[in-house]
Amino acid sequence: MNENFNVSSSPHIRDRIRTGNIMLMVVIALLPATAFGIWNFRHEDAWILVVVTTAAAVLSEYIYEKLMKKPVTVSDLSAVVTGLLLALNLPPTLPWWMGALGAVFAIVVVKQLFGGLGQNFMNPALAARCFLLICFAGQMTYFVYDGVTGPTPLAELKAGQAVNTMDMLVGNIRGTIGETSVIAIMIGAMFLLLMGVIDLKIPGSYIVSFVIFITIFGGHGFDPQYITAHLCGGGLMLGAWFMATDYVTSPITGGGKIVYGICMGLLTGLFRLFGGSAEGVSYAIIISNLLVPLIEKATLPRPFGKGGEK
């Protein structure tokens, strides 16, 4: 048969860019935040937690796929991205074995048991972070900076205390390894935007809807310093640019991406202002992940010629 008439399953249009290329670009984009976090928390040996958590994610995927006699996919770097993102969402003082346990949970339970890459219904790194928060709440909420323990600036802001927004922007604050420096995070985000890996629909609608929510309900009106502190504090920027934009767990429709971003913005604002914790990004993204099928169903474009008046 002439090759022009071969019948095959979709997709029928393919691109030279592979999963491994995309994941490599994500790893490169995370390097500024990773490097700053390791330097910022050098006294806590944060690099050990980063290396162990990432290695545990890769090893978990390799061992599981070998045991299940499945093709080994560690070369696509998705496990590296999951392990690295999880590490960046952990406090630098967390025992390394807890990070490794979280990595195993992310890869085996959230990713592989649901079919592997492309089949997981929520972000594995954030699911593992929530798992560790439930299991080890004390260690997961213990923060140190320059040898001094205390609350994060976001917790101080929630308590009505004054915070230094410049320190929050640069990253000289308490927090998880990768969330402290907004400058480092935005360097990576700009790289992903320029390379076409992500677009502005999800992070843009997420951030804008969050700002509108805290402006209306935060009790400070449109206070630039208050808004900046909320944007720079916690995991909002890391989550908006690197985890909310995950291809597998986010909508593919243009309208769906905007609705998805709005859901995360509203939920984050709700959790931060009215919840018991100062943070809320992880839960907001995971809940929105679960809503993606409904969002896509509601925003799916109608095929040409259908849906008109009868």
Buried (B, 14 or more C-beta within 10 A) or exposed (E): EEEEEEEEEEEEEEEEEEBEBBBBBBBEBBBBBBBBBBEBBEEBEBBBBBBBBBBBBBBBBBBBBEEEEEEEBBEBBBBBBBBBBBBBBBBBBBEBEBBBBBBBBBBBBBBBEEEBBEEBBBBBBBBBBBBBBEEBEEBBBBBBBEEEEEBBBBBBBBEEEEBEBEBBBBBBBBBBBBBBBBBBBBBBBEBBBEBEBBEEBBBBBBBBBBBBBBBEEBEBEEBEEBBBBBBBBBBBBBBBBBBBBBEBBBBEBEBBBBBBBBBBBBBBBBBBBEBEBBBBBBBBBBBBBEBBEEBBEEBEEEEEEEEEEE
